[in-house]
Amino acid sequence: MLLKPGTENQEYWFMFSGIDKIVHLSIFAFLGFAFKAAFPKTTFSTFIYIMLIYAFLTEILQDEMHLGRSMETLDILADTIGVIVGYYIFKKIQQIFLN
């Protein structure tokens, strides 16, 4: 999904400029949550390193595969924010159910 070309040409009623950043943030929030749920004992720094490496690799692949996507700094920022959101959602849910 991250490598597939997107469309932002108002083709659908819910499309708007910048929707791809929200998609990136959402996907990486889910990915961060799922990673932390699968590996709950991972330290925050290890978690961030792994997730950011994945974010950078997807951006590099978008640029190198020539499928209509390009590497964007704002996508990496959205990915990073998404990962942190996913991490804190997991931590909050963990607090609620373990306390």
mmCIF file as gemmi writes it, N, C-alpha and C atoms, coordinates in Angstrom:
data_model
loop_
_atom_site.group_PDB
_atom_site.id
_atom_site.type_symbol
_atom_site.label_atom_id
_atom_site.label_alt_id
_atom_site.label_comp_id
_atom_site.label_asym_id
_atom_site.label_entity_id
_atom_site.label_seq_id
_atom_site.pdbx_PDB_ins_code
_atom_site.Cartn_x
_atom_site.Cartn_y
_atom_site.Cartn_z
_atom_site.occupancy
_atom_site.B_iso_or_equiv
_atom_site.pdbx_formal_charge
_atom_site.auth_seq_id
_atom_site.auth_asym_id
_atom_site.pdbx_PDB_model_num
ATOM 1 N N . MET Axp A 1 ? 0.824 -1.193 0 1 0 ? 1 A 1
ATOM 2 C CA . MET Axp A 1 ? 0 0 0 1 0 ? 1 A 1
ATOM 3 C C . MET Axp A 1 ? 0.873 1.263 0 1 0 ? 1 A 1
ATOM 4 N N . LEU Axp A 2 ? 2.019 1.198 0.659 1 0 ? 2 A 1
ATOM 5 C CA . LEU Axp A 2 ? 2.893 2.367 0.71 1 0 ? 2 A 1
ATOM 6 C C . LEU Axp A 2 ? 3.645 2.582 -0.606 1 0 ? 2 A 1
ATOM 7 N N . LEU Axp A 3 ? 3.739 1.556 -1.422 1 0 ? 3 A 1
ATOM 8 C CA . LEU Axp A 3 ? 4.48 1.679 -2.676 1 0 ? 3 A 1
ATOM 9 C C . LEU Axp A 3 ? 3.571 1.945 -3.866 1 0 ? 3 A 1
ATOM 10 N N . LYS Axp A 4 ? 2.279 1.75 -3.689 1 0 ? 4 A 1
ATOM 11 C CA . LYS Axp A 4 ? 1.318 1.95 -4.766 1 0 ? 4 A 1
ATOM 12 C C . LYS Axp A 4 ? 1.094 3.442 -5.008 1 0 ? 4 A 1
ATOM 13 N N . PRO Axp A 5 ? 1.053 3.846 -6.272 1 0 ? 5 A 1
ATOM 14 C CA . PRO Axp A 5 ? 0.796 5.269 -6.547 1 0 ? 5 A 1
ATOM 15 C C . PRO Axp A 5 ? -0.566 5.699 -6.032 1 0 ? 5 A 1
ATOM 16 N N . GLY Axp A 6 ? -0.621 6.886 -5.473 1 0 ? 6 A 1
ATOM 17 C CA . GLY Axp A 6 ? -1.875 7.422 -4.981 1 0 ? 6 A 1
ATOM 18 C C . GLY Axp A 6 ? -2.434 8.461 -5.934 1 0 ? 6 A 1
ATOM 19 N N . THR Axp A 7 ? -3.692 8.805 -5.716 1 0 ? 7 A 1
ATOM 20 C CA . THR Axp A 7 ? -4.306 9.868 -6.5 1 0 ? 7 A 1
ATOM 21 C C . THR Axp A 7 ? -4.852 10.916 -5.555 1 0 ? 7 A 1
ATOM 22 N N . GLU Axp A 8 ? -4.571 12.157 -5.864 1 0 ? 8 A 1
ATOM 23 C CA . GLU Axp A 8 ? -5.09 13.265 -5.049 1 0 ? 8 A 1
ATOM 24 C C . GLU Axp A 8 ? -5.805 14.262 -5.944 1 0 ? 8 A 1
ATOM 25 N N . ASN Axp A 9 ? -6.533 13.753 -6.895 1 0 ? 9 A 1
ATOM 26 C CA . ASN Axp A 9 ? -7.154 14.646 -7.872 1 0 ? 9 A 1
ATOM 27 C C . ASN Axp A 9 ? -8.644 14.846 -7.629 1 0 ? 9 A 1
ATOM 28 N N . GLN Axp A 10 ? -9.078 14.688 -6.392 1 0 ? 10 A 1
ATOM 29 C CA . GLN Axp A 10 ? -10.482 14.882 -6.035 1 0 ? 10 A 1
ATOM 30 C C . GLN Axp A 10 ? -11.39 13.884 -6.749 1 0 ? 10 A 1
ATOM 31 N N . GLU Axp A 11 ? -10.852 12.7 -7.073 1 0 ? 11 A 1
ATOM 32 C CA . GLU Axp A 11 ? -11.625 11.683 -7.773 1 0 ? 11 A 1
ATOM 33 C C . GLU Axp A 11 ? -12.792 11.186 -6.931 1 0 ? 11 A 1
ATOM 34 N N . TYR Axp A 12 ? -12.616 11.137 -5.623 1 0 ? 12 A 1
ATOM 35 C CA . TYR Axp A 12 ? -13.656 10.693 -4.71 1 0 ? 12 A 1
ATOM 36 C C . TYR Axp A 12 ? -14.018 11.844 -3.785 1 0 ? 12 A 1
ATOM 37 N N . TRP Axp A 13 ? -15.171 11.812 -3.179 1 0 ? 13 A 1
ATOM 38 C CA . TRP Axp A 13 ? -15.647 12.898 -2.341 1 0 ? 13 A 1
ATOM 39 C C . TRP Axp A 13 ? -14.777 13.111 -1.11 1 0 ? 13 A 1
ATOM 40 N N . PHE Axp A 14 ? -14.108 12.064 -0.641 1 0 ? 14 A 1
ATOM 41 C CA . PHE Axp A 14 ? -13.3 12.182 0.577 1 0 ? 14 A 1
ATOM 42 C C . PHE Axp A 14 ? -11.847 12.563 0.302 1 0 ? 14 A 1
ATOM 43 N N . MET Axp A 15 ? -11.472 12.724 -0.96 1 0 ? 15 A 1
ATOM 44 C CA . MET Axp A 15 ? -10.087 13.05 -1.31 1 0 ? 15 A 1
ATOM 45 C C . MET Axp A 15 ? -9.835 14.547 -1.116 1 0 ? 15 A 1
ATOM 46 N N . PHE Axp A 16 ? -8.672 14.864 -0.609 1 0 ? 16 A 1
ATOM 47 C CA . PHE Axp A 16 ? -8.26 16.249 -0.464 1 0 ? 16 A 1
ATOM 48 C C . PHE Axp A 16 ? -6.74 16.302 -0.518 1 0 ? 16 A 1
ATOM 49 N N . SER Axp A 17 ? -6.218 17.462 -0.722 1 0 ? 17 A 1
ATOM 50 C CA . SER Axp A 17 ? -4.772 17.63 -0.793 1 0 ? 17 A 1
ATOM 51 C C . SER Axp A 17 ? -4.153 17.277 0.556 1 0 ? 17 A 1
ATOM 52 N N . GLY Axp A 18 ? -3.186 16.399 0.545 1 0 ? 18 A 1
ATOM 53 C CA . GLY Axp A 18 ? -2.526 15.994 1.773 1 0 ? 18 A 1
ATOM 54 C C . GLY Axp A 18 ? -3.068 14.729 2.397 1 0 ? 18 A 1
ATOM 55 N N . ILE Axp A 19 ? -4.038 14.094 1.755 1 0 ? 19 A 1
ATOM 56 C CA . ILE Axp A 19 ? -4.611 12.868 2.32 1 0 ? 19 A 1
ATOM 57 C C . ILE Axp A 19 ? -3.558 11.776 2.446 1 0 ? 19 A 1
ATOM 58 N N . ASP Axp A 20 ? -2.547 11.802 1.57 1 0 ? 20 A 1
ATOM 59 C CA . ASP Axp A 20 ? -1.507 10.769 1.649 1 0 ? 20 A 1
ATOM 60 C C . ASP Axp A 20 ? -0.72 10.86 2.96 1 0 ? 20 A 1
ATOM 61 N N . LYS Axp A 21 ? -0.595 12.046 3.516 1 0 ? 21 A 1
ATOM 62 C CA . LYS Axp A 21 ? 0.107 12.187 4.802 1 0 ? 21 A 1
ATOM 63 C C . LYS Axp A 21 ? -0.704 11.544 5.922 1 0 ? 21 A 1
ATOM 64 N N . ILE Axp A 22 ? -2.01 11.695 5.864 1 0 ? 22 A 1
ATOM 65 C CA . ILE Axp A 22 ? -2.885 11.072 6.86 1 0 ? 22 A 1
ATOM 66 C C . ILE Axp A 22 ? -2.853 9.557 6.705 1 0 ? 22 A 1
ATOM 67 N N . VAL Axp A 23 ? -2.803 9.092 5.469 1 0 ? 23 A 1
ATOM 68 C CA . VAL Axp A 23 ? -2.698 7.651 5.221 1 0 ? 23 A 1
ATOM 69 C C . VAL Axp A 23 ? -1.377 7.124 5.777 1 0 ? 23 A 1
ATOM 70 N N . HIS Axp A 24 ? -0.278 7.828 5.512 1 0 ? 24 A 1
ATOM 71 C CA . HIS Axp A 24 ? 1.022 7.42 6.057 1 0 ? 24 A 1
ATOM 72 C C . HIS Axp A 24 ? 0.964 7.379 7.581 1 0 ? 24 A 1
ATOM 73 N N . LEU Axp A 25 ? 0.459 8.429 8.198 1 0 ? 25 A 1
ATOM 74 C CA . LEU Axp A 25 ? 0.372 8.487 9.652 1 0 ? 25 A 1
ATOM 75 C C . LEU Axp A 25 ? -0.463 7.328 10.185 1 0 ? 25 A 1
ATOM 76 N N . SER Axp A 26 ? -1.595 7.055 9.569 1 0 ? 26 A 1
ATOM 77 C CA . SER Axp A 26 ? -2.486 5.985 10.029 1 0 ? 26 A 1
ATOM 78 C C . SER Axp A 26 ? -1.844 4.614 9.891 1 0 ? 26 A 1
ATOM 79 N N . ILE Axp A 27 ? -1.226 4.359 8.749 1 0 ? 27 A 1
ATOM 80 C CA . ILE Axp A 27 ? -0.589 3.059 8.523 1 0 ? 27 A 1
ATOM 81 C C . ILE Axp A 27 ? 0.533 2.84 9.522 1 0 ? 27 A 1
ATOM 82 N N . PHE Axp A 28 ? 1.345 3.857 9.742 1 0 ? 28 A 1
ATOM 83 C CA . PHE Axp A 28 ? 2.462 3.693 10.663 1 0 ? 28 A 1
ATOM 84 C C . PHE Axp A 28 ? 2.016 3.69 12.12 1 0 ? 28 A 1
ATOM 85 N N . ALA Axp A 29 ? 0.894 4.321 12.453 1 0 ? 29 A 1
ATOM 86 C CA . ALA Axp A 29 ? 0.352 4.216 13.813 1 0 ? 29 A 1
ATOM 87 C C . ALA Axp A 29 ? -0.08 2.776 14.06 1 0 ? 29 A 1
ATOM 88 N N . PHE Axp A 30 ? -0.768 2.195 13.096 1 0 ? 30 A 1
ATOM 89 C CA . PHE Axp A 30 ? -1.175 0.79 13.224 1 0 ? 30 A 1
ATOM 90 C C . PHE Axp A 30 ? 0.051 -0.126 13.274 1 0 ? 30 A 1
ATOM 91 N N . LEU Axp A 31 ? 1.018 0.121 12.406 1 0 ? 31 A 1
ATOM 92 C CA . LEU Axp A 31 ? 2.235 -0.681 12.376 1 0 ? 31 A 1
ATOM 93 C C . LEU Axp A 31 ? 2.997 -0.585 13.694 1 0 ? 31 A 1
ATOM 94 N N . GLY Axp A 32 ? 3.127 0.633 14.229 1 0 ? 32 A 1
ATOM 95 C CA . GLY Axp A 32 ? 3.799 0.82 15.514 1 0 ? 32 A 1
ATOM 96 C C . GLY Axp A 32 ? 3.081 0.114 16.642 1 0 ? 32 A 1
ATOM 97 N N . PHE Axp A 33 ? 1.757 0.211 16.645 1 0 ? 33 A 1
ATOM 98 C CA . PHE Axp A 33 ? 0.951 -0.47 17.66 1 0 ? 33 A 1
ATOM 99 C C . PHE Axp A 33 ? 1.132 -1.979 17.546 1 0 ? 33 A 1
ATOM 100 N N . ALA Axp A 34 ? 1.035 -2.505 16.318 1 0 ? 34 A 1
ATOM 101 C CA . ALA Axp A 34 ? 1.153 -3.951 16.1 1 0 ? 34 A 1
ATOM 102 C C . ALA Axp A 34 ? 2.547 -4.457 16.476 1 0 ? 34 A 1
ATOM 103 N N . PHE Axp A 35 ? 3.579 -3.696 16.121 1 0 ? 35 A 1
ATOM 104 C CA . PHE Axp A 35 ? 4.945 -4.1 16.46 1 0 ? 35 A 1
ATOM 105 C C . PHE Axp A 35 ? 5.124 -4.153 17.969 1 0 ? 35 A 1
ATOM 106 N N . LYS Axp A 36 ? 4.648 -3.127 18.654 1 0 ? 36 A 1
ATOM 107 C CA . LYS Axp A 36 ? 4.8 -3.078 20.111 1 0 ? 36 A 1
ATOM 108 C C . LYS Axp A 36 ? 3.966 -4.18 20.772 1 0 ? 36 A 1
ATOM 109 N N . ALA Axp A 37 ? 2.814 -4.496 20.218 1 0 ? 37 A 1
ATOM 110 C CA . ALA Axp A 37 ? 1.988 -5.584 20.758 1 0 ? 37 A 1
ATOM 111 C C . ALA Axp A 37 ? 2.671 -6.934 20.556 1 0 ? 37 A 1
ATOM 112 N N . ALA Axp A 38 ? 3.354 -7.101 19.425 1 0 ? 38 A 1
ATOM 113 C CA . ALA Axp A 38 ? 4.041 -8.36 19.144 1 0 ? 38 A 1
ATOM 114 C C . ALA Axp A 38 ? 5.326 -8.505 19.957 1 0 ? 38 A 1
ATOM 115 N N . PHE Axp A 39 ? 5.983 -7.379 20.206 1 0 ? 39 A 1
ATOM 116 C CA . PHE Axp A 39 ? 7.258 -7.38 20.946 1 0 ? 39 A 1
ATOM 117 C C . PHE Axp A 39 ? 7.183 -6.366 22.089 1 0 ? 39 A 1
ATOM 118 N N . PRO Axp A 40 ? 6.398 -6.668 23.114 1 0 ? 40 A 1
ATOM 119 C CA . PRO Axp A 40 ? 6.16 -5.679 24.174 1 0 ? 40 A 1
ATOM 120 C C . PRO Axp A 40 ? 7.39 -5.326 25.017 1 0 ? 40 A 1
ATOM 121 N N . LYS Axp A 41 ? 8.389 -6.183 25.034 1 0 ? 41 A 1
ATOM 122 C CA . LYS Axp A 41 ? 9.573 -5.904 25.856 1 0 ? 41 A 1
ATOM 123 C C . LYS Axp A 41 ? 10.627 -5.094 25.119 1 0 ? 41 A 1
ATOM 124 N N . THR Axp A 42 ? 10.348 -4.713 23.889 1 0 ? 42 A 1
ATOM 125 C CA . THR Axp A 42 ? 11.277 -3.895 23.114 1 0 ? 42 A 1
ATOM 126 C C . THR Axp A 42 ? 11.395 -2.513 23.758 1 0 ? 42 A 1
ATOM 127 N N . THR Axp A 43 ? 12.617 -2.029 23.904 1 0 ? 43 A 1
ATOM 128 C CA . THR Axp A 43 ? 12.804 -0.693 24.47 1 0 ? 43 A 1
ATOM 129 C C . THR Axp A 43 ? 12.34 0.361 23.467 1 0 ? 43 A 1
ATOM 130 N N . PHE Axp A 44 ? 12.073 1.55 23.987 1 0 ? 44 A 1
ATOM 131 C CA . PHE Axp A 44 ? 11.591 2.627 23.112 1 0 ? 44 A 1
ATOM 132 C C . PHE Axp A 44 ? 12.617 2.956 22.031 1 0 ? 44 A 1
ATOM 133 N N . SER Axp A 45 ? 13.878 3.026 22.391 1 0 ? 45 A 1
ATOM 134 C CA . SER Axp A 45 ? 14.898 3.388 21.398 1 0 ? 45 A 1
ATOM 135 C C . SER Axp A 45 ? 15.025 2.326 20.309 1 0 ? 45 A 1
ATOM 136 N N . THR Axp A 46 ? 14.993 1.051 20.676 1 0 ? 46 A 1
ATOM 137 C CA . THR Axp A 46 ? 15.048 -0.02 19.673 1 0 ? 46 A 1
ATOM 138 C C . THR Axp A 46 ? 13.818 0.034 18.779 1 0 ? 46 A 1
ATOM 139 N N . PHE Axp A 47 ? 12.672 0.232 19.391 1 0 ? 47 A 1
ATOM 140 C CA . PHE Axp A 47 ? 11.411 0.357 18.653 1 0 ? 47 A 1
ATOM 141 C C . PHE Axp A 47 ? 11.5 1.485 17.632 1 0 ? 47 A 1
ATOM 142 N N . ILE Axp A 48 ? 11.947 2.654 18.057 1 0 ? 48 A 1
ATOM 143 C CA . ILE Axp A 48 ? 12.052 3.804 17.156 1 0 ? 48 A 1
ATOM 144 C C . ILE Axp A 48 ? 13.045 3.526 16.04 1 0 ? 48 A 1
ATOM 145 N N . TYR Axp A 49 ? 14.198 2.956 16.352 1 0 ? 49 A 1
ATOM 146 C CA . TYR Axp A 49 ? 15.192 2.651 15.319 1 0 ? 49 A 1
ATOM 147 C C . TYR Axp A 49 ? 14.615 1.734 14.252 1 0 ? 49 A 1
ATOM 148 N N . ILE Axp A 50 ? 13.976 0.659 14.676 1 0 ? 50 A 1
ATOM 149 C CA . ILE Axp A 50 ? 13.425 -0.304 13.72 1 0 ? 50 A 1
ATOM 150 C C . ILE Axp A 50 ? 12.336 0.339 12.867 1 0 ? 50 A 1
ATOM 151 N N . MET Axp A 51 ? 11.439 1.064 13.49 1 0 ? 51 A 1
ATOM 152 C CA . MET Axp A 51 ? 10.341 1.681 12.752 1 0 ? 51 A 1
ATOM 153 C C . MET Axp A 51 ? 10.837 2.76 11.789 1 0 ? 51 A 1
ATOM 154 N N . LEU Axp A 52 ? 11.821 3.551 12.207 1 0 ? 52 A 1
ATOM 155 C CA . LEU Axp A 52 ? 12.339 4.599 11.324 1 0 ? 52 A 1
ATOM 156 C C . LEU Axp A 52 ? 13.142 4.011 10.166 1 0 ? 52 A 1
ATOM 157 N N . ILE Axp A 53 ? 13.852 2.931 10.416 1 0 ? 53 A 1
ATOM 158 C CA . ILE Axp A 53 ? 14.546 2.256 9.313 1 0 ? 53 A 1
ATOM 159 C C . ILE Axp A 53 ? 13.52 1.777 8.293 1 0 ? 53 A 1
ATOM 160 N N . TYR Axp A 54 ? 12.426 1.198 8.778 1 0 ? 54 A 1
ATOM 161 C CA . TYR Axp A 54 ? 11.358 0.747 7.875 1 0 ? 54 A 1
ATOM 162 C C . TYR Axp A 54 ? 10.759 1.928 7.105 1 0 ? 54 A 1
ATOM 163 N N . ALA Axp A 55 ? 10.528 3.041 7.781 1 0 ? 55 A 1
ATOM 164 C CA . ALA Axp A 55 ? 9.973 4.229 7.127 1 0 ? 55 A 1
ATOM 165 C C . ALA Axp A 55 ? 10.906 4.738 6.028 1 0 ? 55 A 1
ATOM 166 N N . PHE Axp A 56 ? 12.194 4.836 6.342 1 0 ? 56 A 1
ATOM 167 C CA . PHE Axp A 56 ? 13.161 5.291 5.341 1 0 ? 56 A 1
ATOM 168 C C . PHE Axp A 56 ? 13.248 4.321 4.172 1 0 ? 56 A 1
ATOM 169 N N . LEU Axp A 57 ? 13.241 3.022 4.464 1 0 ? 57 A 1
ATOM 170 C CA . LEU Axp A 57 ? 13.316 2.041 3.381 1 0 ? 57 A 1
ATOM 171 C C . LEU Axp A 57 ? 12.102 2.114 2.455 1 0 ? 57 A 1
ATOM 172 N N . THR Axp A 58 ? 10.91 2.309 3.006 1 0 ? 58 A 1
ATOM 173 C CA . THR Axp A 58 ? 9.734 2.42 2.14 1 0 ? 58 A 1
ATOM 174 C C . THR Axp A 58 ? 9.814 3.669 1.268 1 0 ? 58 A 1
ATOM 175 N N . GLU Axp A 59 ? 10.325 4.754 1.821 1 0 ? 59 A 1
ATOM 176 C CA . GLU Axp A 59 ? 10.47 5.974 1.02 1 0 ? 59 A 1
ATOM 177 C C . GLU Axp A 59 ? 11.517 5.796 -0.078 1 0 ? 59 A 1
ATOM 178 N N . ILE Axp A 60 ? 12.615 5.145 0.248 1 0 ? 60 A 1
ATOM 179 C CA . ILE Axp A 60 ? 13.65 4.893 -0.766 1 0 ? 60 A 1
ATOM 180 C C . ILE Axp A 60 ? 13.094 3.986 -1.852 1 0 ? 60 A 1
ATOM 181 N N . LEU Axp A 61 ? 12.355 2.935 -1.456 1 0 ? 61 A 1
ATOM 182 C CA . LEU Axp A 61 ? 11.758 2.039 -2.447 1 0 ? 61 A 1
ATOM 183 C C . LEU Axp A 61 ? 10.745 2.759 -3.329 1 0 ? 61 A 1
ATOM 184 N N . GLN Axp A 62 ? 9.964 3.653 -2.753 1 0 ? 62 A 1
ATOM 185 C CA . GLN Axp A 62 ? 9.009 4.429 -3.556 1 0 ? 62 A 1
ATOM 186 C C . GLN Axp A 62 ? 9.736 5.181 -4.662 1 0 ? 62 A 1
ATOM 187 N N . ASP Axp A 63 ? 10.877 5.748 -4.319 1 0 ? 63 A 1
ATOM 188 C CA . ASP Axp A 63 ? 11.641 6.53 -5.286 1 0 ? 63 A 1
ATOM 189 C C . ASP Axp A 63 ? 12.318 5.634 -6.318 1 0 ? 63 A 1
ATOM 190 N N . GLU Axp A 64 ? 12.849 4.508 -5.886 1 0 ? 64 A 1
ATOM 191 C CA . GLU Axp A 64 ? 13.635 3.636 -6.763 1 0 ? 64 A 1
ATOM 192 C C . GLU Axp A 64 ? 12.794 2.757 -7.681 1 0 ? 64 A 1
ATOM 193 N N . MET Axp A 65 ? 11.566 2.435 -7.288 1 0 ? 65 A 1
ATOM 194 C CA . MET Axp A 65 ? 10.759 1.512 -8.083 1 0 ? 65 A 1
ATOM 195 C C . MET Axp A 65 ? 10.091 2.179 -9.276 1 0 ? 65 A 1
ATOM 196 N N . HIS Axp A 66 ? 10.059 3.494 -9.321 1 0 ? 66 A 1
ATOM 197 C CA . HIS Axp A 66 ? 9.498 4.245 -10.448 1 0 ? 66 A 1
ATOM 198 C C . HIS Axp A 66 ? 8.062 3.81 -10.775 1 0 ? 66 A 1
ATOM 199 N N . LEU Axp A 67 ? 7.233 3.724 -9.732 1 0 ? 67 A 1
ATOM 200 C CA . LEU Axp A 67 ? 5.826 3.361 -9.912 1 0 ? 67 A 1
ATOM 201 C C . LEU Axp A 67 ? 4.907 4.573 -9.793 1 0 ? 67 A 1
ATOM 202 N N . GLY Axp A 68 ? 5.476 5.75 -9.834 1 0 ? 68 A 1
ATOM 203 C CA . GLY Axp A 68 ? 4.661 6.949 -9.719 1 0 ? 68 A 1
ATOM 204 C C . GLY Axp A 68 ? 4.72 7.598 -8.348 1 0 ? 68 A 1
ATOM 205 N N . ARG Axp A 69 ? 5.462 7.018 -7.43 1 0 ? 69 A 1
ATOM 206 C CA . ARG Axp A 69 ? 5.639 7.599 -6.099 1 0 ? 69 A 1
ATOM 207 C C . ARG Axp A 69 ? 7.048 8.156 -6.014 1 0 ? 69 A 1
ATOM 208 N N . SER Axp A 70 ? 7.242 9.09 -5.123 1 0 ? 70 A 1
ATOM 209 C CA . SER Axp A 70 ? 8.578 9.663 -4.947 1 0 ? 70 A 1
ATOM 210 C C . SER Axp A 70 ? 8.881 9.789 -3.455 1 0 ? 70 A 1
ATOM 211 N N . MET Axp A 71 ? 10.138 9.936 -3.15 1 0 ? 71 A 1
ATOM 212 C CA . MET Axp A 71 ? 10.582 10.082 -1.765 1 0 ? 71 A 1
ATOM 213 C C . MET Axp A 71 ? 10.257 11.493 -1.283 1 0 ? 71 A 1
ATOM 214 N N . GLU Axp A 72 ? 9.554 11.581 -0.157 1 0 ? 72 A 1
ATOM 215 C CA . GLU Axp A 72 ? 9.178 12.886 0.385 1 0 ? 72 A 1
ATOM 216 C C . GLU Axp A 72 ? 9.52 12.956 1.865 1 0 ? 72 A 1
ATOM 217 N N . THR Axp A 73 ? 10.109 14.058 2.253 1 0 ? 73 A 1
ATOM 218 C CA . THR Axp A 73 ? 10.479 14.277 3.648 1 0 ? 73 A 1
ATOM 219 C C . THR Axp A 73 ? 9.239 14.329 4.541 1 0 ? 73 A 1
ATOM 220 N N . LEU Axp A 74 ? 8.168 14.928 4.058 1 0 ? 74 A 1
ATOM 221 C CA . LEU Axp A 74 ? 6.951 15.021 4.869 1 0 ? 74 A 1
ATOM 222 C C . LEU Axp A 74 ? 6.319 13.652 5.099 1 0 ? 74 A 1
ATOM 223 N N . ASP Axp A 75 ? 6.525 12.715 4.171 1 0 ? 75 A 1
ATOM 224 C CA . ASP Axp A 75 ? 6.038 11.351 4.392 1 0 ? 75 A 1
ATOM 225 C C . ASP Axp A 75 ? 6.783 10.71 5.557 1 0 ? 75 A 1
ATOM 226 N N . ILE Axp A 76 ? 8.086 10.921 5.616 1 0 ? 76 A 1
ATOM 227 C CA . ILE Axp A 76 ? 8.885 10.369 6.715 1 0 ? 76 A 1
ATOM 228 C C . ILE Axp A 76 ? 8.456 11.002 8.039 1 0 ? 76 A 1
ATOM 229 N N . LEU Axp A 77 ? 8.166 12.285 8.026 1 0 ? 77 A 1
ATOM 230 C CA . LEU Axp A 77 ? 7.667 12.956 9.228 1 0 ? 77 A 1
ATOM 231 C C . LEU Axp A 77 ? 6.321 12.362 9.651 1 0 ? 77 A 1
ATOM 232 N N . ALA Axp A 78 ? 5.425 12.155 8.697 1 0 ? 78 A 1
ATOM 233 C CA . ALA Axp A 78 ? 4.118 11.553 9.003 1 0 ? 78 A 1
ATOM 234 C C . ALA Axp A 78 ? 4.299 10.133 9.53 1 0 ? 78 A 1
ATOM 235 N N . ASP Axp A 79 ? 5.227 9.381 8.936 1 0 ? 79 A 1
ATOM 236 C CA . ASP Axp A 79 ? 5.516 8.022 9.411 1 0 ? 79 A 1
ATOM 237 C C . ASP Axp A 79 ? 6.01 8.046 10.85 1 0 ? 79 A 1
ATOM 238 N N . THR Axp A 80 ? 6.909 8.972 11.15 1 0 ? 80 A 1
ATOM 239 C CA . THR Axp A 80 ? 7.478 9.082 12.496 1 0 ? 80 A 1
ATOM 240 C C . THR Axp A 80 ? 6.406 9.437 13.52 1 0 ? 80 A 1
ATOM 241 N N . ILE Axp A 81 ? 5.571 10.393 13.184 1 0 ? 81 A 1
ATOM 242 C CA . ILE Axp A 81 ? 4.484 10.771 14.096 1 0 ? 81 A 1
ATOM 243 C C . ILE Axp A 81 ? 3.535 9.595 14.285 1 0 ? 81 A 1
ATOM 244 N N . GLY Axp A 82 ? 3.234 8.883 13.211 1 0 ? 82 A 1
ATOM 245 C CA . GLY Axp A 82 ? 2.359 7.713 13.298 1 0 ? 82 A 1
ATOM 246 C C . GLY Axp A 82 ? 2.919 6.637 14.198 1 0 ? 82 A 1
ATOM 247 N N . VAL Axp A 83 ? 4.209 6.369 14.077 1 0 ? 83 A 1
ATOM 248 C CA . VAL Axp A 83 ? 4.867 5.358 14.91 1 0 ? 83 A 1
ATOM 249 C C . VAL Axp A 83 ? 4.775 5.751 16.385 1 0 ? 83 A 1
ATOM 250 N N . ILE Axp A 84 ? 5.028 7.006 16.682 1 0 ? 84 A 1
ATOM 251 C CA . ILE Axp A 84 ? 4.97 7.473 18.073 1 0 ? 84 A 1
ATOM 252 C C . ILE Axp A 84 ? 3.536 7.406 18.599 1 0 ? 84 A 1
ATOM 253 N N . VAL Axp A 85 ? 2.568 7.757 17.777 1 0 ? 85 A 1
ATOM 254 C CA . VAL Axp A 85 ? 1.159 7.656 18.174 1 0 ? 85 A 1
ATOM 255 C C . VAL Axp A 85 ? 0.807 6.196 18.47 1 0 ? 85 A 1
ATOM 256 N N . GLY Axp A 86 ? 1.201 5.286 17.585 1 0 ? 86 A 1
ATOM 257 C CA . GLY Axp A 86 ? 0.932 3.862 17.802 1 0 ? 86 A 1
ATOM 258 C C . GLY Axp A 86 ? 1.556 3.343 19.081 1 0 ? 86 A 1
ATOM 259 N N . TYR Axp A 87 ? 2.781 3.776 19.359 1 0 ? 87 A 1
ATOM 260 C CA . TYR Axp A 87 ? 3.481 3.38 20.576 1 0 ? 87 A 1
ATOM 261 C C . TYR Axp A 87 ? 2.708 3.834 21.815 1 0 ? 87 A 1
ATOM 262 N N . TYR Axp A 88 ? 2.305 5.09 21.832 1 0 ? 88 A 1
ATOM 263 C CA . TYR Axp A 88 ? 1.616 5.608 23.014 1 0 ? 88 A 1
ATOM 264 C C . TYR Axp A 88 ? 0.196 5.07 23.152 1 0 ? 88 A 1
ATOM 265 N N . ILE Axp A 89 ? -0.455 4.755 22.066 1 0 ? 89 A 1
ATOM 266 C CA . ILE Axp A 89 ? -1.767 4.101 22.161 1 0 ? 89 A 1
ATOM 267 C C . ILE Axp A 89 ? -1.599 2.724 22.795 1 0 ? 89 A 1
ATOM 268 N N . PHE Axp A 90 ? -0.581 1.987 22.351 1 0 ? 90 A 1
ATOM 269 C CA . PHE Axp A 90 ? -0.312 0.673 22.952 1 0 ? 90 A 1
ATOM 270 C C . PHE Axp A 90 ? -0.033 0.815 24.443 1 0 ? 90 A 1
ATOM 271 N N . LYS Axp A 91 ? 0.826 1.757 24.802 1 0 ? 91 A 1
ATOM 272 C CA . LYS Axp A 91 ? 1.171 1.951 26.212 1 0 ? 91 A 1
ATOM 273 C C . LYS Axp A 91 ? -0.05 2.308 27.042 1 0 ? 91 A 1
ATOM 274 N N . LYS Axp A 92 ? -0.922 3.145 26.502 1 0 ? 92 A 1
ATOM 275 C CA . LYS Axp A 92 ? -2.129 3.547 27.228 1 0 ? 92 A 1
ATOM 276 C C . LYS Axp A 92 ? -3.068 2.365 27.42 1 0 ? 92 A 1
ATOM 277 N N . ILE Axp A 93 ? -3.268 1.576 26.379 1 0 ? 93 A 1
ATOM 278 C CA . ILE Axp A 93 ? -4.113 0.393 26.48 1 0 ? 93 A 1
ATOM 279 C C . ILE Axp A 93 ? -3.505 -0.62 27.45 1 0 ? 93 A 1
ATOM 280 N N . GLN Axp A 94 ? -2.193 -0.776 27.396 1 0 ? 94 A 1
ATOM 281 C CA . GLN Axp A 94 ? -1.496 -1.675 28.305 1 0 ? 94 A 1
ATOM 282 C C . GLN Axp A 94 ? -1.695 -1.233 29.757 1 0 ? 94 A 1
ATOM 283 N N . GLN Axp A 95 ? -1.624 0.067 29.999 1 0 ? 95 A 1
ATOM 284 C CA . GLN Axp A 95 ? -1.853 0.609 31.343 1 0 ? 95 A 1
ATOM 285 C C . GLN Axp A 95 ? -3.256 0.323 31.831 1 0 ? 95 A 1
ATOM 286 N N . ILE Axp A 96 ? -4.229 0.524 30.968 1 0 ? 96 A 1
ATOM 287 C CA . ILE Axp A 96 ? -5.634 0.339 31.338 1 0 ? 96 A 1
ATOM 288 C C . ILE Axp A 96 ? -5.905 -1.12 31.712 1 0 ? 96 A 1
ATOM 289 N N . PHE Axp A 97 ? -5.404 -2.055 30.904 1 0 ? 97 A 1
ATOM 290 C CA . PHE Axp A 97 ? -5.738 -3.449 31.119 1 0 ? 97 A 1
ATOM 291 C C . PHE Axp A 97 ? -4.828 -4.189 32.09 1 0 ? 97 A 1
ATOM 292 N N . LEU Axp A 98 ? -3.656 -3.661 32.37 1 0 ? 98 A 1
ATOM 293 C CA . LEU Axp A 98 ? -2.76 -4.33 33.301 1 0 ? 98 A 1
ATOM 294 C C . LEU Axp A 98 ? -2.799 -3.74 34.697 1 0 ? 98 A 1
ATOM 295 N N . ASN Axp A 99 ? -3.482 -2.619 34.879 1 0 ? 99 A 1
ATOM 296 C CA . ASN Axp A 99 ? -3.578 -2.004 36.213 1 0 ? 99 A 1
ATOM 297 C C . ASN Axp A 99 ? -4.936 -2.173 36.806 1 0 ? 99 A 1
